[in-house]
């Protein structure tokens, strides 16, 4: 988006970016960017907090009043709520390392189905296009990739690179787990939800391993995806 902003500006369109990775913005130098210290997927802060979201948008639009750029501004410090815990900041339960991720998914399926039913069929699962009947194979695919093996899945579209497809698979698994947990324990707070996923589930241990394998790859596309895989 930061690169596109420069293209749009060259065509005479004013742009503002909301950035979550300061290092990227500092390198690309878009005309105007507002840095917010939130995890990927939370560019406007916490869900359902309309006041906070409006303040972030207003702070971004205020950058249009600056006469020239590049401008990188920070969202005001006193407006920053608690940041949700990320994988790197959660202590993992070592006992989970001997469990089977596919069996773990099977144990959560009833809770996930309850979530879907209670939300009129709405779910964030489905980005990868892999049927849930094939998720045992999806888990084996990710496990093999984490071990450094050359693997693929027949469901991967020809026009989607392997690293991006893996990102879609990971996003599906995370959505499945989060929705299942919210149905299982509706009163769970957002921080506790993240601590549970990254610290107590097998998938929460597998995803960082996949990210490490991507980071060790010589493929620049894999390295780019690895940065945000376990956040």
N, C-alpha and C positions, 0 to 999 in steps of 0.2 A: 504494500500500500504506500509506503514511503517513497518508493521509486516511481510509482504511478502519479503521486502528487506532483512530482517535478514535471512530468509530462503534461499533466493537466494545466499546471501553471504556465508552461510554455505556450499553451493554446489560449491563454487569457482567462482561465478559470481559477478563482481563489480556492485554496484548499486548507484543511486543518486535519491533522492526524492525531488519534489517541493511541499512544504507544505504551506497551508493557515491557519492552526489552530496550533499555536505555542504550546498550552497546550498539544495537542495530541502527537506531536513530542517529547516534553520534557519527556513525560511519557514512550513512546515506545522506544526512543533512537535508531533510525535506524543508520546504519553506516555513511551515509552522507545525509544531508538534507539542502535545501536552502529555507528559509522562505521568502514568498512574501506577502505583505499586501493587497491582492486583495480579492474580494468577490468570493464565490464558483462559479465555471464555468468560471473564468477568471484567470486561473493559469499562463498564459503567458501575463497578462495585457490586454490592450485594444485591441479589434478586429481590424484587418486591419493595425496594427502598426507593420510592419515586423521588423523594426530596434529594437524596444523595445523587441519583442519576441526573436530575435536572441541574444540580450544581456542577457536576462534571461537564455536562454539555455546555452550560453557560461559560465555564472557564475556558473551554476549547474555543468557543465562538469569540470570546474576548481577544483571542490572539489575532483575529482579523483586523483589529484596530491598530496593530503594530505597523509602523510604516515600511519596514523591510525585514528580511530574514537572512539566513535561516534562524529560527527561533525554537528553542527547546525550553519549555516551562514545566515546572513541577506543580502537580495539584497541591493546593495549600495543605501544609502539614497538619493543621488542626482539623482538617476534614477527612483524615485517613482513618477508617475503621480498622479493626483487627484483621490482619491478613490471614487468609485461610492457610493451614499448614500444608506444605508440599512434601513430596516423597523424601527428599534429602533431609528434611527436618523431623522425620518420624522414626522412632526406634521400632525396628521390625521384630516380630515374634518369631524366633528361630524355629520353634516347633512346627510352624506352618510349612517349612521348606520340604518336609517329607510327605506332605499331603498332595493329592492329585487335583489340579486346577479344574479338570473336566468334571470330577465328582463334586467339587465345590459349586460349580455352576448348576449342576443338577439339583443340589440341595437348596438353591436360591430360586429355582424356577417358579415354584408355587407363589412365592412372594412377589416376583416380577409380574406374573399373570394377574395377581390381585391388583397391583399398581395400574396395569393397563386397563383392567375392567373398571376401576374406580375413576379413571380419567378418560372415559369414553373412547378407549382405543388409542389415545395419544401416547407416544413414546419417542424418546430420542434415539432408540436403537434402529439400525437399518442402513447406516451410511456405507458399510462395506459391501452390502448386497449378498453377504453369506447367510444362508438360511440357518436358523438356530439348530436345526437338525444336524448341521454340519459343524457345530461348534467344538465338538471333541476333536475333530480334525483341525480346526482353526487353532486350538490350544497346542496341538502337537506341532503345527507349523511354526508358531511363535517360539515354542521351546527349542525346536531345531535351529531356528534362526539365532536364538540367543547363544547356542553352542557354537555358532560360526559356520554352520552347514549351509550349502547352497540349496535353497528350497523355494517353492512357489505354490500357489493354489490355483486350481482351474477356474475359480470364480473371479480371479483378478482380471478386470477388463484390459484389453490390449493397449489402450491409450492411457492407462494409469500405471505410473512407475511403481516398482516394488516398494520402495520406502513409503510412498504416499499411501499405497494400499495397506501397508502395515499400520500406518497412522489411523486409517479408517477402521481397521479391525480393533485396534486398541480403544478408539473412541466408542465403538459399539459395546465392548466389554465393560468399560467404565460406566457407560450409561445404564447398562443392564444391572450392574452391581449397585449403583447408587439408587436406582428406582426400586430395586428389590429391598434394599435396606430401609428406604423411607416407608415402604409398605409394611415391613416387618416391625420397625420401631419408629412410628410417626413423630415421636417427641424428640428424636435425635437432633442435636444442634448441628449446624454446618461444620464447625471445627471437628466435632466428634465423628462426623460422617467421614471426613477426610482421614482422620487418625485411624479409624477402623479399616478403611480401604487400604491405605498404604502400610499399616502396621500389623493387621491381623488376617489378611486374606492372601491366598497363594498367588492370585493374579496380581495383587499389589506388589509382590516380590518379583514376579516374572517380567512385568513391564519395564522396571529399571534395568533388568538384565538385557532385555531387547534393546533398550536405549544405549547401553554400554557397547553392545555388539555393533550397533549403527555407528557410534562414535569412533570405534576402532576401524571402521571400513575406510577404504580409499575413495569411496564414492562421495563427492561433495553433496549430492542430493540426500544421501543417507545421513550425513553429518548434520545437515540443516534440519531434518525432521527429528533427529535425536535430541536436539536442544529442548524441545517442548514436549517430548513424549511422556515423561514421568513428572509432570507438573500438576 
